[in-house]
Amino acid sequence: MLEHILVGADGSPEGRDAVVLGAAIAELAGAELTLVGGCYRHLIPSSGKLDSESRLEEFRRRITSERDRYAPVAQVEVTADEDAARALCLHARRLRADLVVIGSSRRAPAGRCAIGRTGRHLLDEIPAGLAIARRGLHQSATQLSTIAVGYDGGAESAQALELAEELAAAADAALLVDTIYEVPIPALVLGGPEMQQSFEELREDERRGALEVAERAVARTSRRSQLRVSVGQPGLELRRVSEGVDLMVIGSRRWGPFARIVLGGAGEALTTDCGSSLIVVPHSPPEPDVEVTTTGGARCSNA
């Protein structure tokens, strides 16, 4: 479960969205919450002084005001570092954060979220999950009444399901588990009726296989969940699902650096345009190296 959550707070409307989402998740998870902000280069303090100390103090005052309004229990840390991604990464490592929450790109329409430049930089660096708050969240109700998770049977999606289930249980929210499988061959099949029949049988086998995997996973959850299995492009289908929920949770792509977020097709589609707030769960750390002696005397490890 989440123990420490960091929020990128910059005084902007999108930053306030992040504060609201971070506070909501922290309350559900019982996690510590820290607001982290980098000082604006062109910030002019009310005192009129332009030295760095005055700018930093003015910025702290603004972030503290947002904390008092949206997240009273949060800690506030400000830095003179003007690179928001770098500041968040440094604080995430120092505080061993489990989740970093940021605001959406300003290019996203109201009510939706999209990753911006800071988020892109964070993907390769933060040793934590990444959450993106939908635009306008601080102006509306923040209750998470419906949470959806993309599940494909992999270890990463299992972690996403575990987090989504825990948050849904804490919020007494509906949990939607969506499994989308892709047909391995084009829907337009050249050939006669026999070829078309073979294609339909393969498609049904794929659907049944995906359903069985998802049913086993949902059966292990501690609450009633709604399982939905469909065919299509996972990214586009999950984007459609996101338009009817408050929070979407997905896992990182299966390969890539451990303890990092690597976006696959579905992740790229959702971070580009999502109809709700979004959490992307990173890889788990690798298992400790275990030496195995083979029959030939050679030693192998998982390094």
Number of C-alpha atoms within 10 A of each C-alpha: 11 18 14 19 27 33 30 25 31 26 19 10 18 25 24 28 29 32 34 27 30 29 28 18 21 24 17 17 19 14 18 17 26 28 27 24 27 23 22 20 13 8 14 15 16 10 9 9 11 14 10 14 11 17 23 21 14 19 24 22 15 14 24 22 14 20 22 11 12 19 22 13 14 21 14 18 15 20 17 17 15 13 14 23 21 17 18 29 21 13 17 24 14 9 13 15 24 21 27 30 29 31 33 32 22 14 12 18 16 13 16 24 28 27 24 18 11 18 23 12 14 22 19 14 18 26 24 26 24 24 28 30 32 30 28 19 23 19 11 10 8 14 12 21 14 18 25 31 29 26 30 22 15 13 16 22 24 21 20 24 26 20 20 25 27 19 23 23 17 15 19 14 19 19 25 24 25 21 24 23 21 14 17 10 10 9 11 8 13 9 8 8 10 9 12 15 12 12 19 14 12 15 19 13 12 16 19 13 13 20 20 11 15 21 16 11 18 21 11 9 14 11 15 13 17 12 18 14 16 15 15 12 14 23 21 17 20 25 21 14 19 25 16 14 19 19 28 28 26 28 29 25 23 17 12 13 14 14 19 23 28 21 21 15 12 21 26 15 18 30 24 16 22 30 26 27 31 31 26 27 28 31 25 17 11 11 8 9 10 11 12 12 11 9 7 6 8 9 11 12 10 10 9
